[in-house]
Amino acid sequence: MPDVPVLTVTSIDPVLRDSAVAALLLDLPGAVAVRHDITPDGWLHRVVHDWSGVRDQHVQPLEHGCLSCALRADLLPVLRGLVDDTENPHSRPAQIIVGLPVSSEPHPLVHALLPSPGAALVPGARVAAVVATASPATLCEDLFGDELLAERGLELNPDDRRSVGEAFAAQLEYADAVLFDTSPDQRELDLLDRLAGDRPLFGLISEADTKSLLAVPRPPDDPRGDLLRLPASQKPDTEDVWTLDLHSHKPFHPERLQAELEAMGNGPIRARGTFWLPGRPEVVGIWDGAGGQLSIGAAGTWPGTVRSTRLRVTGIGPQREAFRRAFDRALMTSHEMEQGLERWDGLDDGFDPWLGTPDDADIDDLSA
């Protein structure tokens, strides 16, 4: 029996998400849709339905309002039940469409469904396309504005301090396809090309190419989402959209980095990558910014002895060269590097609130 393909739909707009799920379901009469919502007070709402109506509904409290908790508590058991329904094998769907909670990132579900050295978490299921939804009318505002998810009532828990742009950019960068409610213009397509590379299929929600979406391959070692393996930008700048790929073997100077954070974190830009500091050379610093919001944190230790400071920045404003200059100013100079890193041992670099203490190399993520 062939594996059941699982299409994943992400969005920062509940109407767009539900529209995309409905459009895919109408084009796939043998499919079943599973939609989840997480309320800010920690309740999970789940609906399972097909083209004929609702199959099942469920509400339960979550220990913590996040996608990982929802996966463990409900989504993965539901998918296993759909794929391996021994009591009613004729109800096994030909496809499954998962509508993730609004503002969720898709990679926890994708990683759970990908083949692994151990036992598969959902035997009989395979990953198909990850679909992001967008509205051209608000695309730039959603990506580059300074609004928080909580200001739109889209936070997943009371501690969710992400910006709309941070959540939206993560969905777009991980997507195999972007579906729109109306036709985008060239600037919007150019912008998405730079955020997500050459992978995505673009189309209208009402005209989704389900055959292509079901055929999208997802290799187990897919690098998307891995900041240590950011792809190089292959797109030339246009009149409206630009990209910088800034790279150095040197660390940031802690004091100068703090002085340049505003210049490197504001404006209509999307910036992500890795960096290191001289007093904690083993720690991978992660950089994740969109619009006027910036998160930095620690993500384990560098593999091997090669360290790098690399930021990939895409923007639509006039600050391209200003960002480059701020990046260069924040780096250690060659003269400072020649003096050795040992002099930084034990010094307070001011980044403990974001990166933990120099001994906390196993910290996964701390937001600023």
Rosetta blueprint (number, residue, H / E / L):
1 M L
2 P L
3 D L
4 V E
5 P E
6 V E
7 L E
8 T E
9 V E
10 T E
11 S L
12 I L
13 D L
14 P H
15 V H
16 L H
17 R H
18 D H
19 S H
20 A H
21 V H
22 A H
23 A H
24 L H
25 L H
26 L H
27 D H
28 L L
29 P L
30 G L
31 A E
32 V E
33 A E
34 V E
35 R E
36 H E
37 D E
38 I E
39 T L
40 P L
41 D L
42 G L
43 W E
44 L E
45 H E
46 R E
47 V E
48 V E
49 H E
50 D E
51 W L
52 S L
53 G E
54 V E
55 R E
56 D E
57 Q E
58 H E
59 V E
60 Q E
61 P E
62 L L
63 E L
64 H L
65 G L
66 C L
67 L H
68 S H
69 C H
70 A H
71 L H
72 R H
73 A H
74 D H
75 L H
76 L H
77 P H
78 V H
79 L H
80 R H
81 G H
82 L H
83 V H
84 D L
85 D L
86 T L
87 E L
88 N L
89 P H
90 H H
91 S H
92 R L
93 P L
94 A L
95 Q E
96 I E
97 I E
98 V E
99 G E
100 L L
101 P L
102 V L
103 S L
104 S L
105 E L
106 P L
107 H H
108 P H
109 L H
110 V H
111 H H
112 A H
113 L H
114 L L
115 P L
116 S L
117 P L
118 G L
119 A L
120 A L
121 L L
122 V L
123 P L
124 G L
125 A E
126 R E
127 V E
128 A E
129 A E
130 V E
131 V E
132 A E
133 T E
134 A E
135 S L
136 P L
137 A L
138 T L
139 L H
140 C H
141 E H
142 D H
143 L H
144 F H
145 G L
146 D L
147 E L
148 L E
149 L H
150 A H
151 E H
152 R H
153 G L
154 L L
155 E L
156 L L
157 N L
158 P L
159 D L
160 D L
161 R L
162 R L
163 S E
164 V H
165 G H
166 E H
167 A H
168 F H
169 A H
170 A H
171 Q H
172 L H
173 E H
174 Y H
175 A L
176 D L
177 A E
178 V E
179 L E
180 F E
181 D L
182 T L
183 S L
184 P L
185 D L
186 Q H
187 R H
188 E H
189 L H
190 D H
191 L H
192 L H
193 D H
194 R H
195 L H
196 A H
197 G L
198 D L
199 R L
200 P L
201 L E
202 F E
203 G E
204 L E
205 I H
206 S H
207 E H
208 A L
209 D L
210 T H
211 K H
212 S H
213 L H
214 L H
215 A H
216 V L
217 P L
218 R L
219 P L
220 P L
221 D L
222 D L
223 P L
224 R L
225 G L
226 D L
227 L H
228 L H
229 R H
230 L L
231 P L
232 A L
233 S L
234 Q L
235 K L
236 P L
237 D L
238 T L
239 E L
240 D L
241 V L
242 W E
243 T E
244 L E
245 D E
246 L E
247 H E
248 S E
249 H L
250 K L
251 P L
252 F E
253 H L
254 P H
255 E H
256 R H
257 L H
258 Q H
259 A H
260 E H
261 L H
262 E H
263 A H
264 M H
265 G H
266 N L
267 G L
268 P L
269 I E
270 R E
271 A E
272 R E
273 G E
274 T E
275 F E
276 W E
277 L E
278 P L
279 G L
280 R E
281 P E
282 E E
283 V E
284 V E
285 G E
286 I E
287 W E
288 D E
289 G E
290 A E
291 G L
292 G L
293 Q E
294 L E
295 S E
296 I E
297 G E
298 A E
299 A E
300 G E
301 T E
302 W L
303 P L
304 G L
305 T L
306 V L
307 R L
308 S L
309 T E
310 R E
311 L E
312 R E
313 V E
314 T E
315 G E
316 I L
317 G L
318 P L
319 Q L
320 R H
321 E H
322 A H
323 F H
324 R H
325 R H
326 A H
327 F H
328 D H
329 R H
330 A H
331 L E
332 M L
333 T L
334 S H
335 H H
336 E H
337 M H
338 E H
339 Q L
340 G L
341 L L
342 E H
343 R H
344 W H
345 D L
346 G L
347 L L
348 D L
349 D L
350 G L
351 F L
352 D H
353 P H
354 W H
355 L H
356 G L
357 T L
358 P L
359 D L
360 D L
361 A L
362 D L
363 I L
364 D L
365 D L
366 L L
367 S L
368 A L
